């Protein structure tokens, strides 16, 4: 049988496609793919067909990818079950100490002045008086052993203790019908979560790890721990909490990470 020379396709571009557009948006593509919205890989052809734009149009590609990411957020929020509990584990499985994670090395971390630390409150909250570490330690404690899952692919099982975030929000008179809870941290980090996740039974303001006060590298004196979010949605060294209805963004979210980031 003779071989036929393939005829040129009218859909094949005449010039070589610049692959750099994928590299520039690599983080956003990985986040979309991690949620399994686009299975089987994301190609330049798929982007151009779905987006209805040329792959050389960087603003069009970026706009399309962000639209998919935002749709992903809305889909996750719709599917979220506010009373569904995440798996818990045995004390023998707990990793000690917990794993340090930040955008900088542990050696570059500035210490928190815990005796003079205060938690500031803002936004849709009736009682905005600041809290000290001692006041928070006097509140009823909740204990849970859950899995911490990082967006980078690693995980560990941790034993966390602290105050039910729902009970804390109720105590300070927060508007529980508001959309967002935003956090500011000592190291300049900031993040936010949706109110239903804040009210989840496995969301706490953590002050202890494995029965002992959280130590300096891991978020002392206060950090968020929730079983329903990826690791970067659990801010450490919290200095301020704000309840609001306008979108607050976040350190990684403003760089392209999915905002909802549920698990």
Buried (B, 14 or more C-beta within 10 A) or exposed (E): EEEEEEEEEEEEEEEEBEEEBBEEBEBBBBBBBBBEBBEEEBEBEEBBEBBEBBBBBBEBBBEBBBEBBEEBBEBBBEEBEEEEEBEBBEEEEBBEBBBEBBEEEEEEBEEBEBEEBEBBBEBBBEEEEEBBBEEBBEBEBBEBBBBBBEBEEEBBBBBBBBBBBBBBBEEBBBBBEBBBBBBBBBBEBBBBBBBBBBBBBBBBBBBBBBEEEBEBBBBBBBBBBBBBBBBBBBBBBBBBBBBBEEEBBBBBBEEBBBBBBBB
